[in-house]
């Protein structure tokens, strides 16, 4: 379970009609994903190709590995895509006929919502094809241009339906409730309507909304400046490792080399990389301050008590979820300290420093083909039941994956589920190593989530929130880890799987919560009238980092230069995003523990989350499934697993 810091695109303003955009761009994680009929735009779509569970398992053929995914399930050829582009453009124009009409009667409202939703669905199908095609060859100008055309249609679409939310809110609530009861065409939009009404208190009068909209560009300047500075203008250091390899410490170069085996190399990598941030810390402090101020400004203008409250309100997440996570992790920092001591023992050092966090604690000499990954995952998924396993096996052998690395292909891995009535597409870069197996399991978790959602929800309720999106993916990973450690043929092999899982827990649970605590602290500093500077950010981040890693207790020493690490984390420009990595892994461990120790009831409770899609608020979906994310016991499940893993590792070490 590698430390994952990528994530899906945040929801747009009209989140539940702009439905599967995040679900599609979601798993570029993780993942990519998701679109809108006064005419009937769905008539030209091919029939859905989601498999039935009864289809037998299909092996991943050599041809599938070599050829990549089959995009003809979306459109038979480029001519058909170009025709669809023109159709969608026409459909977008037709949606404007609904402007000023939503409050006439129930029938008109129903037809307009169906028109907007159908148009969006078709737009997302169009977008999916261009997105996937260009990712197979990022140097191909024709593919990039075609994708730009699809992106431009999003802008046109957003402008065309800007009337939707204000007009819905202008309808008398009692009238709207009566229309919903009497009009079948509104059935699929009940959650959209409920969610829009929930936000009514924070929707401003038209003039103020225009001001906020106009301010969005200048409010993004801090984030844009940070991206340009860190990706294009900071001259990153170059160095030569003890092996003779020459490296350049860009952020990605640092990530690649921060865990090198030679300790002097690791220290040199950390020192050079973070010293460069130190040289620019005042400018970077200003960009982060600008980001925080922008969030605080909009929260205040919309009448929220805090920036955190505004961010959580998007998916109606109780603030207790965020604060309980932080409190519970702080109460259990001795477990993290125990891990750090054990990790130091595994890499044979007596005086661990922060640059000693990333080296692998165990290794294994084994290659994993894509069919090995398929077989291992299939075996690991047995606890989720026959129907789930059959659906997976009937899907994995189809042409839905782009598997092999290739020149010009996008790096990383994601699952793209934006084409609602087709099927997910998975991008992999399988290198026959264990990380590739883990990525395979993770992305198929996203794929299975989308398949189950699309089988059980209409398009208008199919977008699952970021708060839920990673649970299925992480559940696949942890089931894989448990299966592998149980089936390991040697003590060294078992040790490798146990250590890999444990290191992932440190990076995804403890580290992301540490980030979440820092992010909350700097927002609260501004909200109470304080100012942020490089020194203050170093102080706040350094104190948090040292507390988490047991600096004062002698667990791990944090050199002062590393307290500028806040400047390296781009997710601080994504507005209270990182906590969801920690909540997702916690929910996955809590729910899988129930599945593994329970029966059919517990299994169905978990599957109900995947089947629910975006039909309700994510907190409520999880709570109905037995996981109250505001309860400490959810996060204590991760603590319990950490200690179980360390117990097993220590037994192996004692016997070796």
N, C-alpha and C positions, 0 to 999 in steps of 0.2 A: 504494500500500500504506500506508494511513493508520496512524498510531500507534494500536494497539488495546489497550485496557486492560480491556475487559469480558471476562467468562469464564464458563464453565459452572459449574454447581453441583458442589461436591465430592461424591465418592461417599459413600454411606451405609455403615454398618458391614458390612452383609451385601451387599457390593458386587456380587457376581456372581449374586445372585438378585434383588436390588433393581435389576435389570439396566439398563433403559434410562432410568432417571431422569436420570442425567447426560447421557446421549446426547440426551435430549430437552431438558433445561434447559441442555444443553451449548451449543448454538449461539446462545442468547440472547447472542452474541459479536460476534460469534458466535453463540448458539443456544439453543434450548430443546428438551426432549425427554421421556421414557419411561414393563410391569406383570405379576397372577397368577390344584386341580380335584378334589376328591373327587367332586363331580358334574362334568360336562364343561362348563366355562364357555366353551369355544371354539365350541360348536355354534351359538350365536346370532350369531357374528361374520360379517359379509359376507365374500365371497371376497377374497383379496388383490388389490390393483389396481396392483401394481408392473408397469411396462410391459415388454414384450419388445423386444429391440433391433431387431427387424425393422420395427417401426412407423415410418412415415415422419414426417419433421419436421412439427411443427405450429406455425404462426406464433402469436404472442401477439395474440389478437384484441382489438378495442376493448371487447367485452363482458367479456372476462377482466380487462382493466385496470379497468373500471368496477365490476364486481361483486365482485372479490376472490376469495378461495378458496372452494372448494365443500366444505363440511363434511358433506355427505350421504354421502361415502365412509366416514365414521366411524359416523354414525347417520342414518337417514332423516329423523328429526324429533326434537323435544324429548321427545315421549312415549317414544320408543325409548331416549333417553339416560336418562330417569328410571327406566325399567324395568331398564336395565343397571346403574344405581346400586344398586338393590335387590338385583339378582343378585350383584353384586360384594360387597356387604355380607354376603350369605348365604355366599358362597364364603370370605370371610375368616374367618367364624365356623367354617366347616367345617375350615379348616386347623388349628385348635387340636386337632382329634382326633388329630393326629400327635404331640402333645406326649407325650414319654416312650416313643414307639414306634419311633424311628429305628434303635435297635440290636437290634430283634427279628430281622429277617432282611433279605436283599437286596431281596426283592419289596416289602416294606413301605417300605423306604427309597426305592426307586425311585418308588413311587406317591406318597409324601409329597412328594418333591422336585418331581415333576410337578404335584402339586396346588398347591404354593406358587408355582411358576414360572408356571403357567397363570393363577392368580388375579392375580398381579402384572401379567402381560401385559394382562389385561382391565382392571385398575385404571389402567394407563397409557393405554389407549385412551380410557377415561372421562375421565382427567385431560387428555389432549391436546385433546379437544373443548372442555372448559370453559376451558382455558388460551387457546386460539386465539380462542374466541368473545369472551371478556372483553377481549382485547387490541385488538379492533376498535372497542370503545366502552367506555373505562375509566370513563365516567360512568354507565353502565347498571347500576343496582343489582341487577337480576335476574340479569344475567350474572356479576357479582361474587359474589353469593350462591351461585350454582350452582358456581362455582369453589371457593368456601370449602367446600362439601360434599365436593368431590373431594379437597381438601387434608386435610380431617378424616379421610377414609378412609385416607390414608397413615399417619396417626398410629395408627389402629386396626390397620392391617396390620402396622406395625412392632412394636407390642406383641404381636400375635398370634403372630408368628414369632420372638420373642426367644429361644425355646428352640433354634433351629436350629443355630447355631454350636457352643454347648457340647455338644449331643448328638452332633453329628458328631465332635467331638474325643474323645468318650468311647468311641467304637468303636475296638477294637484295629486298629492300622494294617494288619497282615497280613490280618485278617479283611476289612477294607474293600477292600483290593487284590483279594482273591479274589472278593468280591461284584461288583466292577466288571468282572472278567473273565467272570463267568458270567451277568450280568444286563443284557440289552439296554436296559432302561429307564434305566440309569445312564449310558449312553453320552454323552448330551448334557451330563452334569454332571461329566465327568472333570476339567475345569479348575477348576470350583468346589471340588471335593473336594481337589484338589492344592493350591489356593491356601489353603484353610482349614487344611490340615495344615501348610503352610509357616509360618503365623502361630501355631502351637500354643505355642511357647515364650514368646510375649508375651500369651497369654490367661491371665488371672488366675483364681484360685479364685473360686467363685460369690460369696462374701461380698465379696471385694475388687472384683469386677466391679460389684456393686451400689453399692459406695462410689464407684467411678469414674463410674458412670452418674449417681448422685445429685449428684456434684460438677460435672457438665457445665454446669448452669445457672449457678452462681456463677463458673465458669471462663470463661463467655461475657460476663460483666459488662463487662470492659474493652472488648471489641469493641462491645457495645451502647451503652456510654457514649460511645465515639468517634462512633458513627453519630448519636446524638441531638445531641451537642455540635456536630458539624460541619454537620449538616443542619437543625437546628431552633433552636439556642440562640446560636450565635455571630452577632452582628449584622454581617453582611457590608457592606463599604463600597460606597457609590454614587459615581459620578463621571460627568463629562461629557467625551466625546472631543472632539478638535479639529473633528470634523465636526458637532458639536452634538448627537450622539446621547447619550442618557443611559443608562447601564448600571449594573447591580448585580453586584458581583463575588462571587457565590456560586461554589462550585467549578465548576459548569457554565458560569457566566458568564465566569469566568477562562479556561476552556478555549476558549470561543468567541472571546474577544477578545485572547488572548495573542499572536496573530500579526498584529494590525492593521498596516497599512502605515506609518502615521506613527510614527517612532521615539520621539518624546517621549510619545506615547500608550502605546506598549508599555512604556516605562520606568515610566510612571505606573501602569499596570495591575499590573505586577510588584511595584512598591514598595507599593502599597496592599494588594494581596492578601496578600503574604507578611508584611507588617507586622502584619496582623490575626492571622495564625498566631503571630507572635512574642508578641503580647499574651496568648496562651493557651498558650504553649509548655510551661509547667510542668505544667499539667493534661494536655495532650496527651502529654507525656513519661510521665506516670503511666499513661495508658491503654495506650500502646505497651509500657511495662514490664510491665503486667499481662498483656497478650497473650503476650509472650515467656515470662514466668514460668509461665503456664498450659501452654504447649507443653513447656517444659522439665520441669515437674512430671509431666505424663502420660508423657513419654518415660522418665523415671527410674522411675516406678511400673511401667511395662511392661517394664523391663529393656533399653531401647535405650541405646546409648552416647551419643546426642545427639538433640536435637529434629530435626535434619536427617535422621538415620538413620531415625527413626520416620516422618517424612513420606514419605521415598523408599520406605520399606518397603511402603506402600499398594499400589504397582504394581511392587514388586520392582525398582526402578531402582538400579543401582550408584552409590555415592557418587562414583565417578570421573567420572561424567557431569557432575555439578554442578561439581566442582572443575576439570575439564578445560575446561569452558566458560569459567569465570572466568579461569583462567590464560591460555588462548589469546587471549581478548579483551584482557587486559592486555598480552600480548606484541605485540599489533597495534594499540595505541592510536595510533601514528603515522598509521594509515589514517583513524581518526576525526578526528585533527587536520588531516589533509589535506582532509577533507570540510568542516570548519568554516572553513578558510581559503577554500576554493572558494565556499562558501555566502556568506561575507562579501563576496566579489567579486561574486557574482550580485546581491546586494541593495545593492551599492555603499556599503559602509562600511569604514573603515580600522581602527577600534578596537572589534571585536566584544565585546559583553557578553552575559551569559546571557539577557537579554531579547531578544536578536537571533536566537535559535535557530529560532523558529517561522514567520517570514514566508516566503511562497512564493518560491522562487528563480526561478521562471518561471511564466508564465501563458499561457492560450490562450482565445480567444473561440470556443467551440464548445458546442453543445447536443447531448445524447445522449438520444434517446427510449429507451423500454424495448426496442423492437425493434432499435434500434441496438446496445444492450448485448448482446442475444441474438446478433445477427449477429457482433459483434466477438469475443464469447467463443467462439462456435462455430468461427470461423476459428482462434482461438488454440489450441483444444484438439486440433487435428489431430495433433500429435506423440504424443498418447496412444492413437492407433489408431482404426480404424473402429468396432469394437464399442463403445468408450467414447463416441465421438462420436454414434453412433446412439442409444445409451441416453440421452444428454443431449438430443438433438433430439426423441426420442419422449416426453420428459418435460416439456420446458419449455413446451409449448403447452397443457398440461392445466391444470385449475383448482386448482393447488397453491400459487399465489402470491397474496398480498395486496399489491398493487403501489403504488397511489396514496396519497399522504398524505391524511389526513382528520381532521376535528375529533374529538377524543376518542380517536384511535387511538394506540397505543403508538409511541413514537419509536424510531429506530434500525433495526436489521435482525437477523434471526436465522433459523436453520433448525431446525425442530422435527421430530424423527424418532422420537418416543416410541411411536407406534402402529406396532408392528413389522410387522403383516400388512396395513398400508394403504400409505402412502407418506409421504415428507417433506412438510412444509408450510413455505413460506418467507414471512416477513414482511419487506417492503421499505418504504421511503418514498422512492420514486424522484422526484428533483427535476430530472432532465434535465441534471445536471452530472457531472463526471468521478468525483467521490466516489461517486455513485450507480452508475456502471458498475463501479467497484472493489468496492462492496458486493455488487452482483449476482453478480460472478464469485466472490467469497469465499463467499457463502452457497450458491451452487450447488456449490462444492467440498464443503461439508458435506453437501449433498443427495446428491451422487453417491457420497460415501463411504458414506452410510447405505444407498442403493440396492444398492450392490455387497456390503456386509456382509449385508444381509437376503437377498440372492439366494444367498449362499454359507454362511451360518451359521444354525444353529437359534437360537431366542430366547435360550436359556441361554448362548450364546456370542456374542451380538450387540453387547454394549456395548463400544465401543472407549474406551480410557483417554484422559484429558486429555492425556497425554504425546504421543499420536498425533493427537488430534482436529483440531488446526489445520493439519496438514501438507497435507491435500488442499485446504483452503481457500486457503492461501498459495500452493500450487502453481498453482492457477487464476490467482491474481493475477499471479504472476511470468510465466506464459505469456502472459497478456494484455499485460503491459508489453512483453515482447519483441516480440510481434506488432505492437503499436502503434508502437513505435519503429522497427521495420523497415519498416513501411508508411507512415510519416509522409511527407506530401507537401511539407513545408517544413522548413527547419532549425529554425525556432522551435517548430514542432509537435514535432519529434523532441526538442529540448531540454526541452520541457515534460515529456514522458514519462520521459526519463532522470532529470530532477531529482525528479520525483514518486517514482520507484522508490528513488532514493538517499535521499531524506528519510525514506521509510518504513523503510529499513534502519537509519538512525540511531535512529529511535524504537523499533523492534521488536527489533533485535539489540543495539546498544550500550547503549541506555538501560535495557532490561529486565535486561541482565547487570549493569549498575551497581547497579540495585535489588537484584538477587540477592546481589551481593557485600556490600552494606550489611546486608541481612537476615541473612546468615550471620554477619557480624561482631558484630551486637548479641546474637544468640543465644549465640555463643561467649563473649561478655563475661559474660553471666549465668551460663553453665555453668561458668566458671572461678571463680565467686564474686564477680564484680564487680557494680557497681550502675550503673543507667542514670539519667541526669538530662537535662534539656533541654540543658545545656551540653555534656555528653558526646555526646549524640545529634547536636547541631549539629557537634561536632568530628569525629565519625566520618563523618557524611554529607558534611560540607564537604570533608574530606580526599579522600574518594572522588570527589566531584563535581569538585573542582579537578584531580585527577589525570586523570580521564577527559577533561576539556575543555581540558587544557593551560594551566591558569591560570599556573603558574610559568614556562612557556615562552612566555608572551605570545600564546598562540593565542586564548583567550577569557577575559575577566575575569569572575570570579564575585564579586559583591558579597556581603558577609557576611550581609545580611538574607536572602538566598536559600538559605542553608544550612539553614533550617528547612523546606525543601521536603519532608523526610521526613514531616512532619505532614499533608501534602496527599495522600499516597498510601494509599488505603484497602486496597490489596492486601497491605500489610504485616500486615493482620489475617486473611489467608487462608492462612497457614502454608506458606511456601515454594512459592508458586504461580507467581510471575512468571517464574522461570527457564524455564518451559515455553514461553513466547512465543519466547524466544531459541533454544531447542533446536528448536522446530518450524520456525521460519524457516530455520534452518541445515540441517535435514534436507530441507526442501523444495528449497532451492537445490542441495544436493549431489545429490539424486535426480533433479531436473529436468535438471541438467547431464549426468548419465549418460543420461537419456532422449534429450536433444537431440543428444548426440554418439554414442550407441550405436544398438542395433537392437532386435529383438523381445525378446531376453533382458532387456535393461535396462528396457524398457517393462513386461514382465511382472513383473519384480522389484518395480517400483513398485506396480503394480496388486495384487500379492499382499498388500501392506499394507492396502489398502482392503478386500480380500476377507476378510482374517483376522478382522476385527472384534475381539471380546474372547476369542478362542480360545486366547490365550497371553499372556505378559507382553509389554508394549509394547517393552521394550528388545530382547527376543529376536526379536520380529516384525521389527523394523527391522534387526537384525543379520543375520537370514536374507536380508533383501532387499539386503544389501550396505552397510548404513549402521550402523557401530559408533559409537554416540553417545558412547562414552568415548574416541574417537580425536580428536586435534586436527584431522585433515584434514577432518572434517565442518564444523567452524567456520571453517576456513581457506577453504572454498568461498565463504562469505559475504564474507570479506575480499577474495578474488579478484574477486568480482563488483563490490564497491564500487570497487575500483581500475579495473576495466574501464569502469564507468560514468563515473568521473571522467576517464579518458583520452578517452572519446568527447565528454564535455561540453567539455573543454578544446580539443579539435580544432574544435568548432563555434564556441566563443568566439573562437578565433584567426582563423577565416575570416570572422567577421562584422564 
